[in-house]
């Protein structure tokens, strides 16, 4: 009779098998080692991985044997580098270990040329790509003028949390700012639970706490809210007036990862005003300049 192992046991065995298969595919020459004449082990030996990772041989052996041991993020990082893991393999390693990656990829892989082209094709519909930290990593011309002149902001300031709490133009455009602040802070806190050790998150949090008393007040509530697919909202645009829009999130990866954000008009007057905003935005774009912003 076969028994089913608890979830933690399954994870450890999956991690052990994953490490073994990754180790066996690496040749000594790939990591600067000399292949001896009597080598029979496919790929690297366990002691070689341990040496390359600067960890104990016994400890690494226990890891491949699915022993119940504590694994730090720093050790996992060293093992990932020793085994030459690519981005997807590295994410899988940390997911199996139930640990936060201390050095996650800096580039958002979801902003492909096709996604950028789609942003432009949406025309008068304001659209952008945001990550779970609220960084605006790409946007079309209409979105660039929706809540102020986004092109005029520094790249490090193109973050919805930062702009909503500190930027006068952005704040003036948001109708019902207090409830928006509470909702954004609650979503930010929920998303940050998976990124507590990441410098980009902690740096943004420190900036917000240092710059905004409003943020400090709502952050102290410890409210959390998950993502939502759509919401009706009003935006007061400085150029064309009040807009009634449906805010929709379309996830480009995991639910807490990058998402395409669109603002679809909910009435004819809003549609006409967005078309006018697009014409204004297009005139502001320099000839030959890309319509979508570069990744942050």
C-alpha positions in Angstrom: 0.0 0.0 0.0 1.4 3.4 -1.0 1.1 6.3 1.3 1.0 10.0 0.2 3.8 12.1 1.7 2.9 15.4 3.4 3.2 18.5 1.3 6.6 19.4 2.8 8.0 16.0 2.0 6.8 16.3 -1.6 8.5 19.6 -1.9 11.8 18.3 -0.5 11.8 15.3 -2.8 11.0 17.5 -5.8 13.8 19.9 -4.8 16.2 17.0 -4.4 15.3 15.5 -7.8 15.5 18.9 -9.5 19.0 19.6 -8.0 20.2 16.1 -9.1 19.1 16.5 -12.7 20.5 20.0 -12.9 23.9 18.8 -11.5 24.1 15.9 -13.9 23.7 18.1 -17.0 26.6 20.4 -16.1 30.0 19.3 -17.5 33.2 20.0 -15.5 34.5 22.1 -18.3 31.5 24.4 -18.1 32.5 25.5 -14.5 36.3 25.5 -15.0 37.0 22.0 -13.6 39.3 19.4 -15.2 37.7 16.1 -16.2 39.7 13.3 -14.8 40.3 10.0 -16.7 38.3 7.9 -14.3 35.2 10.1 -14.1 32.0 8.0 -14.4 29.5 10.4 -12.8 27.4 12.2 -15.4 27.9 15.9 -15.0 29.3 17.2 -11.7 29.8 15.3 -8.5 28.0 16.4 -5.3 31.3 17.5 -3.7 32.1 19.7 -6.7 28.7 21.5 -6.5 29.3 21.9 -2.7 32.8 23.4 -3.4 31.5 25.7 -6.1 28.7 26.9 -3.8 31.0 27.2 -0.8 28.8 24.9 1.3 29.6 21.7 3.2 29.6 18.4 1.2 27.5 16.7 3.9 25.0 19.5 3.9 24.6 19.5 0.1 24.3 15.7 0.1 21.5 15.9 2.6 19.8 18.5 0.4 19.8 16.0 -2.5 18.6 13.3 -0.2 15.5 15.3 0.7 16.6 15.6 4.3 14.5 17.9 6.5 17.1 20.7 6.8 16.9 24.5 6.8 18.0 26.2 3.6 18.8 29.9 3.6 18.2 32.1 0.6 21.9 33.0 0.4 22.8 29.3 0.1 20.1 28.7 -2.6 21.5 31.7 -4.5 25.0 30.1 -4.4 23.7 26.7 -5.5 21.7 28.3 -8.3 24.8 30.1 -9.6 27.0 26.9 -9.3 24.4 25.0 -11.4 24.2 27.7 -14.0 20.4 27.9 -13.6 18.5 30.2 -16.0 15.7 32.5 -14.9 12.9 29.9 -15.0 15.0 27.3 -13.3 16.0 29.7 -10.6 12.4 30.7 -9.9 11.5 27.0 -9.7 14.3 26.3 -7.2 13.2 29.1 -4.8 9.6 28.1 -5.2 10.3 24.5 -4.3 12.4 25.6 -1.3 9.6 28.0 -0.2 12.1 30.9 0.0 12.4 34.4 -1.4 14.9 35.0 -4.1 17.4 37.7 -2.8 18.4 38.6 -6.4 15.3 38.3 -8.6 15.6 39.2 -12.3 15.6 43.0 -12.8 13.9 43.0 -16.2 10.2 42.4 -16.5 10.0 39.5 -19.1 6.4 40.3 -19.9 7.0 43.6 -21.8 7.8 42.0 -25.1 7.7 43.8 -28.5 4.3 42.3 -29.0 3.0 43.7 -25.8 4.4 47.1 -26.6 2.7 47.0 -30.0 -0.6 46.0 -28.4 -0.4 49.0 -26.1 0.0 51.3 -29.1 -2.8 49.6 -31.0 -5.3 50.3 -28.2 -5.2 53.9 -29.4 -7.5 56.1 -27.4 -7.9 53.5 -24.6 -5.3 54.3 -21.9 -3.2 51.3 -21.1 0.0 50.4 -19.3 1.9 47.4 -18.0 2.5 47.4 -14.2 4.3 44.9 -12.0 3.1 43.9 -8.6 5.1 46.8 -7.0 3.0 49.3 -9.0 6.0 50.2 -11.2 4.7 51.5 -14.6 7.1 49.5 -16.9 5.4 50.4 -20.3 2.5 52.6 -21.4 0.9 54.0 -24.5 0.6 57.7 -25.3 -2.9 58.2 -24.1 -2.1 56.7 -20.7 0.9 59.0 -20.6 -1.4 62.0 -20.4 -4.3 60.4 -18.4 -3.2 61.4 -14.8 -0.5 64.0 -15.6 2.5 64.1 -17.9 4.1 60.7 -17.3 6.8 61.3 -19.8 7.9 64.2 -17.7 8.4 62.1 -14.6 11.8 60.5 -13.7 11.8 56.8 -14.4 12.3 55.9 -10.8 9.2 58.0 -10.0 6.9 56.1 -12.5 5.2 54.1 -9.8 1.5 54.4 -9.1 2.0 54.3 -5.3 4.6 57.0 -5.4 2.6 59.2 -7.7 -0.7 58.8 -5.9 0.8 59.8 -2.6 3.3 62.5 -3.7 2.6 63.9 -7.2 0.3 67.0 -7.3 -0.9 66.3 -10.9 -1.7 62.7 -10.2 -3.5 63.4 -6.9 -5.6 66.1 -8.6 -6.7 63.7 -11.2 -7.9 61.0 -8.8 -11.5 61.3 -7.7 -12.0 60.1 -4.1 -8.4 60.1 -3.2 -8.7 58.8 0.4 -10.4 55.5 -0.6 -7.9 55.1 -3.4 -5.0 55.5 -1.0 -6.4 52.8 1.3 -7.1 50.4 -1.5 -3.7 50.8 -3.1 -1.8 50.5 0.2 -3.8 47.3 1.1 -3.0 45.7 -2.3 0.7 46.8 -2.0 0.9 45.2 1.5 -0.7 42.0 0.2 1.7 41.8 -2.7 4.8 42.6 -0.6 4.3 39.5 1.6 6.1 37.6 -1.1 8.9 40.2 -1.5 9.8 41.2 2.1 13.6 40.7 1.6 13.9 42.4 -1.8 15.7 45.7 -1.9 13.4 47.3 -4.6 10.4 46.8 -2.3 12.0 47.9 0.9 13.5 51.0 -0.8 10.1 52.0 -2.2 8.4 51.5 1.2 11.1 53.6 2.9 10.6 56.4 0.3 6.9 56.4 0.8 7.1 56.5 4.6 9.6 59.3 4.4 7.7 61.4 1.9 4.0 61.0 2.9 2.2 61.3 6.2 -0.9 60.0 4.4 0.9 56.9 3.4 2.2 56.3 7.0 -1.4 56.6 8.3 -2.9 54.1 5.9 0.1 51.8 6.1 -0.3 51.6 9.9 -3.8 50.0 9.4 -2.2 46.8 8.1 -5.1 46.3 5.7 -4.7 43.7 2.9 -6.7 43.3 -0.3 -6.1 40.8 -3.2 -6.2 41.7 -6.8 -9.4 42.4 -8.7 -10.3 42.1 -12.4 -12.3 45.3 -13.0 -13.7 48.4 -11.3 -15.6 51.4 -12.4 -13.9 54.7 -11.5 -13.8 58.4 -12.4 -10.7 60.3 -13.4 -10.5 64.1 -13.7 -8.2 64.8 -16.6 -6.6 68.2 -16.8 -7.1 68.5 -20.6 -10.5 66.9 -21.4 -12.4 66.8 -18.1 -14.2 64.1 -16.1 -13.8 60.5 -17.5 -16.0 57.5 -16.5 -13.8 54.4 -17.0 -13.7 50.7 -16.3 -10.3 49.8 -14.8 -9.4 46.3 -15.8 -6.3 44.1 -14.9 -5.2 41.4 -17.3 -2.4 39.3 -15.8 0.5 38.5 -18.0 1.9 35.9 -15.6 1.2 34.8 -12.1 -1.7 36.7 -10.4 0.7 38.7 -8.3 3.0 39.4 -11.2 3.0 41.9 -14.2 -0.4 42.9 -15.5 -1.9 44.9 -18.4 -4.0 47.7 -17.1 -6.6 49.3 -19.3 -9.1 52.1 -18.9 -12.2 51.5 -21.1 -14.7 54.3 -21.6 -18.1 53.6 -20.0 -20.1 56.2 -21.9 -20.0 58.1 -25.2 -18.9 61.3 -23.8 -15.9 59.6 -22.1 -15.1 57.9 -25.4 -15.1 61.2 -27.3 -12.9 62.8 -24.6 -10.4 59.9 -24.7 -10.2 60.3 -28.5 -9.4 64.0 -28.0 -6.8 63.0 -25.3 -5.2 60.6 -27.7 -4.9 63.4 -30.4 -3.4 65.7 -27.8 -1.0 62.9 -26.6 0.1 62.0 -30.2 1.0 65.7 -30.9 3.2 65.7 -27.8 5.2 62.6 -29.0 8.4 63.5 -30.8 8.6 62.3 -34.4 10.1 58.8 -34.4 9.9 58.4 -30.7 8.5 55.1 -29.4 4.9 55.2 -28.1 5.6 52.9 -25.2 8.0 53.8 -22.4 11.1 51.8 -21.8 11.1 49.3 -18.9 11.9 50.7 -15.5 
